[in-house]
């Protein structure tokens, strides 16, 4: 494979997250060249390809696996497919970018890590909060001593539920708001504090609003304890009206910082008539809204994709690896076990023998 020039990339998946990847990579023509997209749903790959002038659209992801030019592939499929696709890509010698959560089971995570290591390719975990400009600045200040010893990191992500139907199906997704959104907060606190071991987790879950269509949790509150004594408080919701809310709070003995991802990057707007688009997952644009500008940059997606390309070219080391993704997934298993058992769970954690998916740790205790 070439060592210079734009990295040749394939995208597996064609919906919301695939669109974000394609749009972000199209901002980086000197670093990334999107060669192909694949999706089994008739017409979806072609539609995404046409939208972003991608040369090839396939209905079988193996066409991307076999494509001789493609060097790196981003996986944006349902969670249950991540492992088999990543392993196939590794065997074909292609670098892997996998969307969160890394996969559904810890055995799958171990297999992905082993396959990529065996075949000498990178396994990069797509956690955009490591690249979100406001949050990166908060970490820089903390690392420079602005707040003294940090004892509490809070991260919350809330909206009214995911875009695709498969998220609501516990069999396909593996979990609800804790898995879908909590993976961000757990990864963020772990990264922000310098990757100390997670020593315990306590989680409270419920299905309060969407019980008519899912057995997954739509509200999740999680407390993490880290080696060294610091805490993480992670709040997640699929039941918040009004669109996306994402924020961070950092508290140290000598200071604090508060970062709201959207406020400060939005235009307070009132409209009787509505308009095209305000912000991710906002259901309406009538009345008061807060449309954002340069949304993908504010989230950190183009910066993340540029980083992945630099890693393929040997210019950067991955910010988040498969090992990081596994740590997050292990914590999520323990979080569901905590909610099921009604107590704090110590880490390291090994799932119960009868458990297949993270949410099973909660469901089996409730039934």
N, C-alpha and C positions, 0 to 999 in steps of 0.2 A: 504494500500500500504506500501511497506517496507520503513524504514527510514535510511537504510544503504546500502552500496554496490553500484554498477553502476546503474544509472538511466535508466530504460527501456524506450526506445524512439521509436516512429513511425514517419515516414515521409510521408506527403501527397503531391504528386507531384513527377515528375520523370525527369524533364529536368535540365536546367543549374543550377538553384539555389538549387534544390534538390541534385544534384551531389556535389555541394560545401558543403552543410550540411553534406552529408554522408562522404565525404573525410575528413572533419574537425573532425567529431565525431570519425572516425576510428583512429585518432591520440590520442584519449583519452580513451583507453580501461579500465582504472581503474575507470573512472567517468561515462562513457556512454556505454550502450549496445543497439545497434540498433536491434529492434525486427522485424519490418515490414515496408514495403513501399507500397503505394497505388497510382494507376493512372488508369483512365478509358481507356486510349489508349492501345489497345492490344499489349502486348509484352514489353511496356516501363518499367513497374514496375519490371518485371522479369529481364530485362536487367540490371537495376540499382542494383537490389538485387544480381545478379550474380557478378557484378563488385566489390561489397563491402562485399560479403559473408553475406548478410542479410537473415535470415532464411525464412521469409514469404514475398510473393508478392501478392497483391490483386488488383482487378479492381474496387472495390467499397470501398470508404473511410470509409463507415460505418463498415466495417470489422475491421478497426483500432479503431474506436469509441467503438466497442463492445469488443475488445480484453482485456481479464482480466489482463494481465501482464503489459500492456503499461501504463506508468505514465505520460509521457510528449510527446507532438506531435508538430512537426514543420510543418507549412503550407506554401508551396511554389507554390501554384496554381495561376492561373490568379486572378487578383484583385477582380473581381466580385464574386468570390466564397469564399473569406476569411470569411465573416460574418457568412454565414450559417454553415460553417465547424466549426468555433470557437465556436459558440453557441452549436452545437451538442456535441462537445468535453467537454465543460463546464458542460453540463447536465450529461455527463457520468463520471464526476469527474476527468478529465484529465487536467493537466497543459498545457497551450497553448503558443506556440511561433509563432508569425505571422510575416511573411516577410513584408517589406515595399512595398508600402504604406499600412497602417493598413487595409484599406478597401476602398470603393468608396464613400460612403455618410456618413455624420455626424450622421444621424439616425442609420446607421449600427454600427458606432463606439460606440454610446451610448448603443446600444443593446448588443454588445460584452462585454463592460465594466460591464454592469448590470448583464449579465449572469454569468460571471466569479466571480463577487463579491457574487452573490446569492448562487453559488454552492461551494464557498470556494476554488477556484483554482487560480493560478497565470495566469495573462495575460501579457506576456512579448513581447515587441516590438523589433524586430531584427534590430537594427541599429549598423552595424559593425564599423562605424567610431568612436564610443565610445570606441573601443578596438584596433584600428589601432595603432601600437607601436609609430610611429613618431608623430601622432596627440595626443596621450595620453601624450607623453613627453612634447609637446608644452603646453598642458593644465597645467601639473604639474609646468612648469616654470612660466606660467602666474599666477597660484594660489599662487606661492611663491614670487610674486612681481617682477619678472625679467623685466617686461616691463612697470611697473607702471600701471596707469589706462588704460585699453584696450578700445580704441574707435572704432576700425574697425576690423572685422573678415571677411576674404574673403575665400570662398571655391568654387572650380570649379571641375566639373566632366564632361568629354567630350569623346565621341566615335562616331562611325558611325551608331549607331542604335542597337536595341535589337536583341536577338537571336531568339525569338519565334514570330510567326505571330500575335498572339493575342495582342501583345503590340501595333501594328500599328492600331488596330481596336478601335476607340474611344468608341464604345458601350461596349466593354469588358474591356478595360484598364481604362477608365475614364479620360485619359489625356495623354499627350506626355512627352517631355523631362522635363518639369517643375514637373510633377507628379512623373515620373519614377526616375529622378536624383535629382531634386530640393528638394525632401523630405530628402535626405541625408544632403544637405547643410543647409537647414533650421533647421533641428534637430541639426546639428553640432554647428552652431552659437549659438543657444538657449542653448545648453548644455555647450559650452565652456565659455559663459558669466555668467553661474551660474543660468540659467533658469529664467531670467527676463521676464516679460510679453512682447509679441510682440505688439507694439502700432500701427504700420502702415506697409503697404507693397505697393511697386510700381513695376510692372512687364511689360516688353516689350517682346512680343512673335512673332514668325513668322514660316511659313513653307517654307523653302528656297530651300531645296534639295530633299526632299522625297515626294513632292506633287503628284507624280504619284501613290503612294500606301497608303497615309494616309491623313486625315484631322487634325491630331495631330500636335502640335508644335514640330519643330526639333531644334529650338534655343530659349533659354529663359534667360533673364537677370532680376535679381530681387534685389531690395534694401529693406532691412528690417530696421525698427527703433525699438529699444528696450527701455523699461522703464529704465530710468537712462541716456539715451542719446547715447548709443553705437549703431553702425551700423553693419549690415551684408550685404555683397555683394555676391550674389550667381550666378554663371555662369554655364549654362548647355547646352549641345549640343548632338544631335543625328546626327550631320552633320560633325563631325571632322574625317578626314581621318587619317589612320596610327595607329589605336589601342587606347587603353585606356589612358587618361591623367587625373590625379587626384592630386590636390594640395591644400594647405592651406597657407594663409598669415595672420599674426596677427600683428597689429600695436598698440603700446601704447605710452604714452607721454615720456616714458623712454627707449624704445627699440622696437625691432621687431623680428619676426622669420618667416622663409620661409620653408615650408615642401613640397617637391615633393614626392609623394608616391612611384613612380617607380624609379626615378633617385637616385643613391646611393644604390639601391638594384637590379641593372641591370648590364649586361655585354655588353658593346658596341661591336657589332659584325657585320662583313661584310661577306656576302655569295653570291656567284654567283649562287649557286644551291638550296638554301633554306634548311630548316630542319623542324622538327616536330612541335614545339610550341615555341612561344616567350613570349607572354603576352596576357591577356584577350582581345578579340576583335581585335587583330592584323590580318589584312586580308592576309598578305604575310610574308614570312621569307627570301625573296631575298633582295639583297642590304643591306643597313644599318638597323639594328634592335637592340633592347635593351631587350634581353631575361632576365626575372627575375628569381630569385631563391627563394625558400621557399615562393611562392606567397601567399598561403592562410594565412600563419603566418603574412606576411607583411600587408595583408588586415585586419587581426584581427579576422578571422572567428573561428579558434580553441579556441582562448581566449574567444570569445563570447559564444561558445557552452559550454565550461567549466563553465563559469559564470552561464548560465542557469541551468546546472546540480546542481551547488552549491545552487542556489536559491531553487530548488525543495527539496533539503536536508536541507533547513533552515540555510545554512551557509553564505548566502549573501542575501542582498535585491536587487531586480531588478534595474539595471542601467536605463532601459527604460521600462516604463509601457504602458498600454493601454491609460492612460490619456495623456502621452507624444505623442503617436501616433495620438491621436485626435487633440492635439494642432497643430501638423505639418499639418494634413489634413485641419484644419480650415484655416491655413495660405495659403495653396495651393488654396483652394477655393477663398480666397480673392485675391491671385495673379492672377488667371484667370479673376476675376472680374475687377481687375485693368487694365489688358491688354485689356479687352473688352470695358471698359469705358474710357480708356486713361487718368486715373488719379490715384492719391494715394488713397488707401482704408484704412480706420481706422479699427482697431480690438478692441474688439471682432466683429466677422462678422457672419451674418446669411445669408445663400444662398437665392437667389431670389426664389419666390414660384414656378416658372416654370422650375427650374433647378433640374436635377437629378444627373448629374456627374459634377466633377469640371470643365472639359473643356467646359461644356455647358455655363458657365459664359462668356466664350470667344466667342463661336460659335454663341450664340443667339444675341449678340451685333453686330456681323459682317454680319449676314444675312439680 
